[in-house]
Amino acid sequence: MTALGGISTGLAFLPKWLAEAKDGQTLESNIAAWALASGWQHADLIWPIDGPAVVTVSAAVAPPAELKEVVKSLLAGRETVIWQLPGSSGRLYTMLSPSGRSPGVVWAERSSSEPWTDADRNYLILSAKLIERSPSLAGKVGTILDSERLQQQLSDASVIAGRMAHDFDNILTGIIGFSDLTMPLLTPGSQSAKFVGEISKVGHRGIVFTQQLHQLSRSGQTKPQPGNVVTVVAKEEARQRPNMPADMEFSVQFPTNLPAVAMDAGPLQALVGHLIENAIESSAGSHAVSVTARPVVLTANDARSFLGKVCVGSYVEIIVSDSGSGMKPDVRAKLFVEPFVSSKVRHRGLGLAIVYRTLIAHHGGIRIDAATPGPGTIVRVVIPIAAARSVIVPAATLASTT
């Protein structure tokens, strides 16, 4: 850092990143104040790096031409990258990885020809970790997610769900059973027969709901026996095909010899089923859903972009894309912040809760992005590979081709 700022003034600024945001301009003013306190000529934040930029703080400074090359190095595992510039110290970059969100970058530039030091690098990395949790960043990109808090909320809810499901099963079984016994006693086609038939239908709909409560209750159980993604997706496509619009374009693409995942077929099918069902319902009117899967190796930065218990290592990434209208901002803001969120009629928000809790139990993760280009939503889940295999393609490279 130069004499304009310095280590002491730069460190003194850091707590301001955790101050409550006042309005939508707080991030911009914080970036400017941070650069001044640190003695830099320019500083900026660009988010995300795997799609069109939503946040580019310093509008007066054009996105650096070298950004693409820098991002490659950061995604490959480097903590910082210095891009040399004539007559200056160059630009110092580091990754920004808000929990459960796409990654971004922060960078600094100063006019001095004094080289960047290890202290400068460590200071930028520390600043990025605070910015990731900053309310001012959340004001721009949406609520920053607290994985541990959400996990505890869902764990508490699952205990209640299991108890409720058992009791409601007994009640609904009685309703359906006595409806079925009553039907033969009534005149076919009579008003009474129609009423009893409706009671039976309501009972069966209730059973579907209690099945989801049972799934939520059991979703925290670890079943790491190898599961076959290709087989599970085929079963779910066959099961849900009767509910798809006649002109629904449902495409599936898998590489040959896709590795098995460390998740038993039962929870794996429940997880995939909820994702496909959501995509089908979201695509009503546009009728295009795709499911792909591929092996990936996640770096530390990749892992932080997923919500869940994801570490560095080998995974199978399942991507479910739809061509719907996408998530509304108010729903997006609540997603995974509140345990049960749904924008669909007669839904209780249990699907994603089951998916998330299942992934947590199996050390996987989830990320939800807006489709680019065009409307729609892309849901990415990663599940550990069941056995070590020779690999693979970096996740970030694959994500950029979606």
Contacts in CASP RR format, 6 or more apart in sequence:
PFRMAT RR
TARGET T0000
AUTHOR 0000-0000-0000
METHOD contacts of the structure
MODEL  1
MTALGGISTGLAFLPKWLAEAKDGQTLESNIAAWALASGWQHADLIWPID
GPAVVTVSAAVAPPAELKEVVKSLLAGRETVIWQLPGSSGRLYTMLSPSG
RSPGVVWAERSSSEPWTDADRNYLILSAKLIERSPSLAGKVGTILDSERL
QQQLSDASVIAGRMAHDFDNILTGIIGFSDLTMPLLTPGSQSAKFVGEIS
KVGHRGIVFTQQLHQLSRSGQTKPQPGNVVTVVAKEEARQRPNMPADMEF
SVQFPTNLPAVAMDAGPLQALVGHLIENAIESSAGSHAVSVTARPVVLTA
NDARSFLGKVCVGSYVEIIVSDSGSGMKPDVRAKLFVEPFVSSKVRHRGL
GLAIVYRTLIAHHGGIRIDAATPGPGTIVRVVIPIAAARSVIVPAATLAS
TT
1 7 0 8 1.000
1 10 0 8 1.000
1 38 0 8 1.000
1 39 0 8 1.000
1 40 0 8 1.000
1 119 0 8 1.000
1 120 0 8 1.000
1 123 0 8 1.000
2 39 0 8 1.000
2 40 0 8 1.000
2 110 0 8 1.000
2 112 0 8 1.000
2 114 0 8 1.000
3 39 0 8 1.000
4 36 0 8 1.000
4 39 0 8 1.000
4 40 0 8 1.000
5 36 0 8 1.000
5 37 0 8 1.000
5 38 0 8 1.000
5 39 0 8 1.000
6 38 0 8 1.000
6 39 0 8 1.000
7 119 0 8 1.000
7 123 0 8 1.000
9 37 0 8 1.000
9 38 0 8 1.000
9 39 0 8 1.000
10 34 0 8 1.000
10 37 0 8 1.000
10 38 0 8 1.000
10 123 0 8 1.000
11 123 0 8 1.000
12 37 0 8 1.000
13 33 0 8 1.000
13 34 0 8 1.000
13 37 0 8 1.000
13 38 0 8 1.000
14 126 0 8 1.000
14 127 0 8 1.000
14 130 0 8 1.000
16 30 0 8 1.000
16 33 0 8 1.000
16 34 0 8 1.000
17 30 0 8 1.000
17 34 0 8 1.000
17 127 0 8 1.000
17 130 0 8 1.000
17 131 0 8 1.000
17 133 0 8 1.000
17 134 0 8 1.000
17 136 0 8 1.000
18 130 0 8 1.000
18 133 0 8 1.000
18 134 0 8 1.000
18 135 0 8 1.000
19 135 0 8 1.000
19 136 0 8 1.000
20 135 0 8 1.000
21 27 0 8 1.000
21 134 0 8 1.000
21 135 0 8 1.000
21 136 0 8 1.000
21 138 0 8 1.000
21 139 0 8 1.000
24 136 0 8 1.000
24 139 0 8 1.000
24 140 0 8 1.000
26 135 0 8 1.000
26 136 0 8 1.000
26 139 0 8 1.000
27 45 0 8 1.000
27 55 0 8 1.000
27 57 0 8 1.000
27 134 0 8 1.000
27 136 0 8 1.000
27 137 0 8 1.000
27 139 0 8 1.000
27 140 0 8 1.000
28 57 0 8 1.000
28 58 0 8 1.000
30 134 0 8 1.000
30 136 0 8 1.000
31 43 0 8 1.000
31 44 0 8 1.000
31 45 0 8 1.000
31 57 0 8 1.000
31 58 0 8 1.000
32 43 0 8 1.000
32 58 0 8 1.000
34 43 0 8 1.000
34 127 0 8 1.000
35 41 0 8 1.000
35 42 0 8 1.000
35 43 0 8 1.000
35 108 0 8 1.000
38 108 0 8 1.000
38 123 0 8 1.000
39 110 0 8 1.000
40 108 0 8 1.000
40 109 0 8 1.000
40 110 0 8 1.000
41 88 0 8 1.000
41 109 0 8 1.000
41 110 0 8 1.000
41 111 0 8 1.000
42 58 0 8 1.000
42 61 0 8 1.000
42 108 0 8 1.000
42 109 0 8 1.000
43 58 0 8 1.000
43 106 0 8 1.000
43 107 0 8 1.000
43 108 0 8 1.000
43 109 0 8 1.000
44 56 0 8 1.000
44 57 0 8 1.000
44 58 0 8 1.000
44 61 0 8 1.000
44 106 0 8 1.000
44 107 0 8 1.000
45 55 0 8 1.000
45 56 0 8 1.000
45 57 0 8 1.000
45 96 0 8 1.000
45 104 0 8 1.000
45 105 0 8 1.000
45 106 0 8 1.000
45 131 0 8 1.000
45 137 0 8 1.000
46 53 0 8 1.000
46 55 0 8 1.000
46 56 0 8 1.000
46 57 0 8 1.000
46 63 0 8 1.000
46 67 0 8 1.000
46 104 0 8 1.000
46 105 0 8 1.000
46 106 0 8 1.000
46 107 0 8 1.000
47 53 0 8 1.000
47 54 0 8 1.000
47 55 0 8 1.000
47 96 0 8 1.000
47 98 0 8 1.000
47 101 0 8 1.000
47 102 0 8 1.000
47 103 0 8 1.000
47 104 0 8 1.000
47 105 0 8 1.000
47 137 0 8 1.000
47 140 0 8 1.000
47 141 0 8 1.000
48 54 0 8 1.000
48 101 0 8 1.000
48 102 0 8 1.000
48 103 0 8 1.000
48 104 0 8 1.000
49 67 0 8 1.000
49 71 0 8 1.000
49 102 0 8 1.000
49 103 0 8 1.000
49 104 0 8 1.000
49 105 0 8 1.000
50 102 0 8 1.000
50 103 0 8 1.000
50 369 0 8 1.000
50 396 0 8 1.000
50 399 0 8 1.000
50 400 0 8 1.000
51 102 0 8 1.000
51 372 0 8 1.000
51 400 0 8 1.000
52 372 0 8 1.000
53 63 0 8 1.000
54 140 0 8 1.000
54 141 0 8 1.000
55 140 0 8 1.000
55 141 0 8 1.000
56 63 0 8 1.000
64 70 0 8 1.000
64 83 0 8 1.000
64 91 0 8 1.000
64 107 0 8 1.000
66 83 0 8 1.000
66 91 0 8 1.000
67 105 0 8 1.000
69 83 0 8 1.000
70 81 0 8 1.000
70 83 0 8 1.000
70 93 0 8 1.000
70 105 0 8 1.000
70 107 0 8 1.000
71 105 0 8 1.000
71 396 0 8 1.000
73 81 0 8 1.000
74 81 0 8 1.000
74 93 0 8 1.000
74 94 0 8 1.000
74 95 0 8 1.000
74 105 0 8 1.000
74 301 0 8 1.000
75 95 0 8 1.000
75 103 0 8 1.000
75 299 0 8 1.000
75 301 0 8 1.000
75 302 0 8 1.000
75 394 0 8 1.000
75 396 0 8 1.000
75 397 0 8 1.000
76 299 0 8 1.000
76 394 0 8 1.000
77 299 0 8 1.000
77 300 0 8 1.000
77 301 0 8 1.000
79 94 0 8 1.000
79 95 0 8 1.000
79 121 0 8 1.000
79 125 0 8 1.000
80 92 0 8 1.000
80 93 0 8 1.000
80 94 0 8 1.000
80 121 0 8 1.000
80 124 0 8 1.000
80 125 0 8 1.000
81 92 0 8 1.000
81 93 0 8 1.000
81 94 0 8 1.000
82 90 0 8 1.000
82 91 0 8 1.000
82 92 0 8 1.000
82 93 0 8 1.000
82 116 0 8 1.000
83 90 0 8 1.000
83 91 0 8 1.000
83 93 0 8 1.000
84 90 0 8 1.000
85 91 0 8 1.000
85 109 0 8 1.000
87 113 0 8 1.000
88 109 0 8 1.000
88 110 0 8 1.000
88 111 0 8 1.000
88 112 0 8 1.000
88 113 0 8 1.000
89 109 0 8 1.000
89 110 0 8 1.000
89 111 0 8 1.000
89 112 0 8 1.000
89 113 0 8 1.000
89 114 0 8 1.000
89 115 0 8 1.000
89 116 0 8 1.000
90 109 0 8 1.000
90 110 0 8 1.000
90 116 0 8 1.000
91 107 0 8 1.000
91 108 0 8 1.000
91 109 0 8 1.000
92 107 0 8 1.000
92 108 0 8 1.000
92 109 0 8 1.000
92 116 0 8 1.000
92 120 0 8 1.000
92 121 0 8 1.000
92 124 0 8 1.000
93 105 0 8 1.000
93 106 0 8 1.000
93 107 0 8 1.000
94 105 0 8 1.000
94 106 0 8 1.000
94 107 0 8 1.000
94 121 0 8 1.000
94 124 0 8 1.000
94 125 0 8 1.000
94 128 0 8 1.000
95 103 0 8 1.000
95 104 0 8 1.000
95 105 0 8 1.000
95 128 0 8 1.000
95 301 0 8 1.000
96 103 0 8 1.000
96 104 0 8 1.000
96 105 0 8 1.000
96 106 0 8 1.000
96 128 0 8 1.000
96 131 0 8 1.000
96 132 0 8 1.000
97 103 0 8 1.000
97 104 0 8 1.000
97 132 0 8 1.000
97 301 0 8 1.000
97 304 0 8 1.000
97 305 0 8 1.000
98 132 0 8 1.000
98 133 0 8 1.000
98 137 0 8 1.000
98 141 0 8 1.000
98 144 0 8 1.000
98 145 0 8 1.000
99 132 0 8 1.000
99 144 0 8 1.000
99 145 0 8 1.000
99 146 0 8 1.000
99 147 0 8 1.000
99 304 0 8 1.000
99 307 0 8 1.000
100 145 0 8 1.000
100 147 0 8 1.000
100 304 0 8 1.000
100 305 0 8 1.000
100 306 0 8 1.000
100 307 0 8 1.000
100 308 0 8 1.000
100 336 0 8 1.000
100 366 0 8 1.000
100 367 0 8 1.000
101 141 0 8 1.000
101 142 0 8 1.000
101 144 0 8 1.000
101 145 0 8 1.000
101 305 0 8 1.000
101 367 0 8 1.000
102 305 0 8 1.000
102 367 0 8 1.000
102 369 0 8 1.000
103 301 0 8 1.000
103 302 0 8 1.000
103 304 0 8 1.000
103 305 0 8 1.000
106 124 0 8 1.000
106 127 0 8 1.000
106 128 0 8 1.000
106 131 0 8 1.000
108 124 0 8 1.000
131 137 0 8 1.000
132 144 0 8 1.000
133 144 0 8 1.000
134 144 0 8 1.000
137 144 0 8 1.000
138 144 0 8 1.000
142 332 0 8 1.000
142 333 0 8 1.000
143 333 0 8 1.000
143 334 0 8 1.000
143 337 0 8 1.000
145 307 0 8 1.000
145 336 0 8 1.000
145 337 0 8 1.000
147 307 0 8 1.000
147 308 0 8 1.000
147 309 0 8 1.000
150 307 0 8 1.000
150 336 0 8 1.000
150 337 0 8 1.000
150 339 0 8 1.000
150 356 0 8 1.000
151 308 0 8 1.000
151 357 0 8 1.000
151 360 0 8 1.000
153 339 0 8 1.000
154 216 0 8 1.000
154 339 0 8 1.000
154 353 0 8 1.000
154 356 0 8 1.000
154 357 0 8 1.000
155 220 0 8 1.000
155 357 0 8 1.000
157 216 0 8 1.000
157 339 0 8 1.000
157 340 0 8 1.000
157 353 0 8 1.000
158 216 0 8 1.000
158 217 0 8 1.000
158 219 0 8 1.000
158 220 0 8 1.000
158 357 0 8 1.000
159 217 0 8 1.000
161 213 0 8 1.000
161 214 0 8 1.000
161 216 0 8 1.000
161 217 0 8 1.000
162 213 0 8 1.000
162 214 0 8 1.000
162 216 0 8 1.000
162 217 0 8 1.000
164 210 0 8 1.000
164 213 0 8 1.000
165 210 0 8 1.000
165 211 0 8 1.000
165 213 0 8 1.000
165 214 0 8 1.000
165 217 0 8 1.000
168 206 0 8 1.000
168 209 0 8 1.000
168 210 0 8 1.000
168 213 0 8 1.000
169 207 0 8 1.000
169 210 0 8 1.000
172 203 0 8 1.000
172 206 0 8 1.000
172 207 0 8 1.000
172 210 0 8 1.000
175 199 0 8 1.000
175 200 0 8 1.000
175 202 0 8 1.000
175 203 0 8 1.000
176 200 0 8 1.000
176 203 0 8 1.000
176 204 0 8 1.000
176 207 0 8 1.000
179 196 0 8 1.000
179 197 0 8 1.000
179 199 0 8 1.000
179 200 0 8 1.000
179 203 0 8 1.000
180 200 0 8 1.000
182 196 0 8 1.000
183 193 0 8 1.000
183 196 0 8 1.000
183 197 0 8 1.000
183 200 0 8 1.000
186 192 0 8 1.000
186 193 0 8 1.000
186 196 0 8 1.000
187 193 0 8 1.000
209 348 0 8 1.000
212 348 0 8 1.000
212 350 0 8 1.000
212 351 0 8 1.000
212 354 0 8 1.000
213 350 0 8 1.000
215 270 0 8 1.000
215 350 0 8 1.000
215 354 0 8 1.000
216 350 0 8 1.000
216 353 0 8 1.000
216 354 0 8 1.000
216 357 0 8 1.000
218 267 0 8 1.000
219 267 0 8 1.000
219 270 0 8 1.000
219 353 0 8 1.000
219 354 0 8 1.000
219 357 0 8 1.000
219 358 0 8 1.000
219 361 0 8 1.000
220 357 0 8 1.000
220 358 0 8 1.000
220 360 0 8 1.000
220 361 0 8 1.000
221 267 0 8 1.000
221 361 0 8 1.000
222 361 0 8 1.000
222 362 0 8 1.000
223 263 0 8 1.000
223 264 0 8 1.000
223 266 0 8 1.000
223 267 0 8 1.000
223 362 0 8 1.000
224 262 0 8 1.000
224 263 0 8 1.000
224 264 0 8 1.000
224 362 0 8 1.000
224 386 0 8 1.000
225 262 0 8 1.000
225 263 0 8 1.000
225 264 0 8 1.000
225 265 0 8 1.000
226 260 0 8 1.000
226 261 0 8 1.000
226 262 0 8 1.000
226 386 0 8 1.000
226 387 0 8 1.000
227 260 0 8 1.000
227 261 0 8 1.000
227 262 0 8 1.000
227 263 0 8 1.000
227 264 0 8 1.000
227 265 0 8 1.000
227 268 0 8 1.000
227 386 0 8 1.000
228 260 0 8 1.000
228 265 0 8 1.000
229 254 0 8 1.000
229 258 0 8 1.000
229 260 0 8 1.000
229 261 0 8 1.000
229 268 0 8 1.000
229 272 0 8 1.000
229 293 0 8 1.000
229 316 0 8 1.000
229 318 0 8 1.000
230 254 0 8 1.000
230 258 0 8 1.000
230 293 0 8 1.000
231 265 0 8 1.000
232 265 0 8 1.000
232 268 0 8 1.000
232 269 0 8 1.000
232 272 0 8 1.000
233 252 0 8 1.000
233 254 0 8 1.000
233 272 0 8 1.000
233 276 0 8 1.000
233 291 0 8 1.000
233 293 0 8 1.000
234 252 0 8 1.000
235 269 0 8 1.000
236 269 0 8 1.000
236 272 0 8 1.000
236 273 0 8 1.000
236 276 0 8 1.000
237 250 0 8 1.000
237 252 0 8 1.000
237 276 0 8 1.000
237 291 0 8 1.000
239 273 0 8 1.000
240 273 0 8 1.000
240 276 0 8 1.000
240 277 0 8 1.000
240 280 0 8 1.000
241 250 0 8 1.000
243 280 0 8 1.000
244 250 0 8 1.000
244 280 0 8 1.000
245 284 0 8 1.000
245 285 0 8 1.000
245 287 0 8 1.000
247 287 0 8 1.000
248 280 0 8 1.000
248 283 0 8 1.000
248 287 0 8 1.000
248 288 0 8 1.000
248 289 0 8 1.000
249 287 0 8 1.000
249 288 0 8 1.000
249 289 0 8 1.000
250 280 0 8 1.000
250 289 0 8 1.000
250 290 0 8 1.000
250 291 0 8 1.000
251 288 0 8 1.000
251 289 0 8 1.000
251 290 0 8 1.000
251 291 0 8 1.000
252 290 0 8 1.000
252 291 0 8 1.000
252 292 0 8 1.000
253 290 0 8 1.000
253 291 0 8 1.000
253 292 0 8 1.000
254 292 0 8 1.000
254 293 0 8 1.000
254 294 0 8 1.000
255 293 0 8 1.000
255 294 0 8 1.000
255 295 0 8 1.000
258 293 0 8 1.000
258 294 0 8 1.000
258 295 0 8 1.000
258 316 0 8 1.000
259 295 0 8 1.000
259 314 0 8 1.000
259 316 0 8 1.000
259 385 0 8 1.000
259 386 0 8 1.000
259 387 0 8 1.000
259 389 0 8 1.000
260 385 0 8 1.000
260 386 0 8 1.000
260 387 0 8 1.000
261 268 0 8 1.000
261 316 0 8 1.000
261 383 0 8 1.000
261 384 0 8 1.000
261 385 0 8 1.000
261 386 0 8 1.000
262 362 0 8 1.000
262 363 0 8 1.000
262 383 0 8 1.000
262 384 0 8 1.000
262 385 0 8 1.000
262 386 0 8 1.000
263 271 0 8 1.000
263 358 0 8 1.000
263 362 0 8 1.000
263 383 0 8 1.000
267 358 0 8 1.000
267 361 0 8 1.000
267 362 0 8 1.000
268 383 0 8 1.000
270 354 0 8 1.000
270 358 0 8 1.000
271 354 0 8 1.000
271 355 0 8 1.000
271 358 0 8 1.000
271 359 0 8 1.000
271 381 0 8 1.000
272 291 0 8 1.000
272 318 0 8 1.000
274 351 0 8 1.000
274 352 0 8 1.000
274 354 0 8 1.000
274 355 0 8 1.000
275 318 0 8 1.000
275 320 0 8 1.000
275 355 0 8 1.000
275 379 0 8 1.000
275 381 0 8 1.000
276 289 0 8 1.000
276 291 0 8 1.000
276 320 0 8 1.000
278 320 0 8 1.000
278 322 0 8 1.000
278 351 0 8 1.000
278 352 0 8 1.000
278 379 0 8 1.000
279 289 0 8 1.000
279 320 0 8 1.000
279 321 0 8 1.000
279 322 0 8 1.000
279 377 0 8 1.000
279 379 0 8 1.000
280 289 0 8 1.000
280 322 0 8 1.000
281 344 0 8 1.000
282 322 0 8 1.000
282 324 0 8 1.000
282 325 0 8 1.000
282 326 0 8 1.000
282 376 0 8 1.000
282 377 0 8 1.000
283 289 0 8 1.000
283 322 0 8 1.000
283 323 0 8 1.000
283 324 0 8 1.000
284 324 0 8 1.000
285 324 0 8 1.000
286 322 0 8 1.000
286 323 0 8 1.000
286 324 0 8 1.000
286 375 0 8 1.000
287 323 0 8 1.000
288 322 0 8 1.000
288 323 0 8 1.000
289 320 0 8 1.000
289 321 0 8 1.000
289 322 0 8 1.000
289 323 0 8 1.000
290 319 0 8 1.000
290 320 0 8 1.000
290 321 0 8 1.000
291 318 0 8 1.000
291 319 0 8 1.000
291 320 0 8 1.000
291 321 0 8 1.000
292 318 0 8 1.000
292 319 0 8 1.000
292 321 0 8 1.000
292 402 0 8 1.000
293 316 0 8 1.000
293 317 0 8 1.000
293 318 0 8 1.000
293 319 0 8 1.000
294 316 0 8 1.000
294 317 0 8 1.000
294 393 0 8 1.000
294 398 0 8 1.000
295 314 0 8 1.000
295 315 0 8 1.000
295 316 0 8 1.000
295 317 0 8 1.000
295 385 0 8 1.000
295 389 0 8 1.000
295 391 0 8 1.000
295 392 0 8 1.000
295 393 0 8 1.000
296 302 0 8 1.000
296 314 0 8 1.000
296 315 0 8 1.000
296 316 0 8 1.000
296 317 0 8 1.000
296 382 0 8 1.000
296 391 0 8 1.000
296 392 0 8 1.000
296 393 0 8 1.000
296 394 0 8 1.000
296 395 0 8 1.000
296 398 0 8 1.000
297 313 0 8 1.000
297 314 0 8 1.000
297 315 0 8 1.000
297 391 0 8 1.000
297 392 0 8 1.000
297 393 0 8 1.000
297 394 0 8 1.000
297 395 0 8 1.000
298 306 0 8 1.000
298 310 0 8 1.000
298 311 0 8 1.000
298 312 0 8 1.000
298 313 0 8 1.000
298 314 0 8 1.000
298 315 0 8 1.000
298 382 0 8 1.000
298 395 0 8 1.000
299 312 0 8 1.000
299 394 0 8 1.000
299 395 0 8 1.000
299 396 0 8 1.000
300 312 0 8 1.000
302 310 0 8 1.000
302 394 0 8 1.000
302 395 0 8 1.000
302 396 0 8 1.000
303 310 0 8 1.000
303 311 0 8 1.000
303 312 0 8 1.000
303 313 0 8 1.000
304 310 0 8 1.000
305 367 0 8 1.000
306 364 0 8 1.000
306 365 0 8 1.000
306 366 0 8 1.000
306 367 0 8 1.000
306 380 0 8 1.000
306 382 0 8 1.000
307 336 0 8 1.000
307 356 0 8 1.000
307 365 0 8 1.000
307 366 0 8 1.000
307 367 0 8 1.000
308 356 0 8 1.000
308 359 0 8 1.000
308 360 0 8 1.000
308 364 0 8 1.000
308 365 0 8 1.000
308 366 0 8 1.000
309 359 0 8 1.000
309 360 0 8 1.000
309 363 0 8 1.000
309 364 0 8 1.000
309 365 0 8 1.000
310 363 0 8 1.000
310 364 0 8 1.000
310 365 0 8 1.000
310 382 0 8 1.000
311 363 0 8 1.000
313 384 0 8 1.000
314 384 0 8 1.000
314 385 0 8 1.000
314 388 0 8 1.000
314 389 0 8 1.000
314 391 0 8 1.000
314 392 0 8 1.000
315 364 0 8 1.000
315 382 0 8 1.000
315 383 0 8 1.000
315 384 0 8 1.000
315 385 0 8 1.000
315 395 0 8 1.000
316 382 0 8 1.000
316 383 0 8 1.000
316 385 0 8 1.000
317 380 0 8 1.000
317 381 0 8 1.000
317 382 0 8 1.000
317 395 0 8 1.000
317 398 0 8 1.000
318 380 0 8 1.000
318 381 0 8 1.000
318 382 0 8 1.000
318 383 0 8 1.000
319 378 0 8 1.000
319 379 0 8 1.000
319 380 0 8 1.000
319 402 0 8 1.000
320 378 0 8 1.000
320 379 0 8 1.000
321 371 0 8 1.000
321 376 0 8 1.000
321 377 0 8 1.000
321 378 0 8 1.000
321 379 0 8 1.000
321 402 0 8 1.000
322 371 0 8 1.000
322 376 0 8 1.000
322 377 0 8 1.000
323 371 0 8 1.000
323 375 0 8 1.000
323 376 0 8 1.000
324 375 0 8 1.000
324 376 0 8 1.000
324 377 0 8 1.000
325 375 0 8 1.000
325 376 0 8 1.000
326 370 0 8 1.000
326 371 0 8 1.000
326 375 0 8 1.000
326 376 0 8 1.000
326 377 0 8 1.000
327 335 0 8 1.000
327 343 0 8 1.000
327 368 0 8 1.000
327 370 0 8 1.000
327 377 0 8 1.000
328 343 0 8 1.000
331 341 0 8 1.000
331 343 0 8 1.000
334 341 0 8 1.000
335 341 0 8 1.000
335 352 0 8 1.000
335 368 0 8 1.000
336 352 0 8 1.000
336 356 0 8 1.000
339 353 0 8 1.000
340 348 0 8 1.000
340 349 0 8 1.000
340 350 0 8 1.000
340 353 0 8 1.000
341 349 0 8 1.000
341 352 0 8 1.000
342 348 0 8 1.000
342 349 0 8 1.000
352 366 0 8 1.000
355 366 0 8 1.000
355 381 0 8 1.000
356 365 0 8 1.000
356 366 0 8 1.000
359 365 0 8 1.000
359 366 0 8 1.000
359 381 0 8 1.000
359 383 0 8 1.000
362 383 0 8 1.000
362 384 0 8 1.000
363 384 0 8 1.000
364 381 0 8 1.000
364 382 0 8 1.000
364 383 0 8 1.000
364 384 0 8 1.000
365 381 0 8 1.000
365 382 0 8 1.000
365 383 0 8 1.000
366 379 0 8 1.000
366 380 0 8 1.000
366 381 0 8 1.000
366 382 0 8 1.000
367 379 0 8 1.000
367 380 0 8 1.000
367 381 0 8 1.000
368 377 0 8 1.000
368 378 0 8 1.000
368 379 0 8 1.000
368 380 0 8 1.000
369 377 0 8 1.000
369 378 0 8 1.000
369 380 0 8 1.000
370 376 0 8 1.000
370 377 0 8 1.000
370 378 0 8 1.000
371 377 0 8 1.000
371 378 0 8 1.000
378 402 0 8 1.000
380 399 0 8 1.000
382 395 0 8 1.000
END
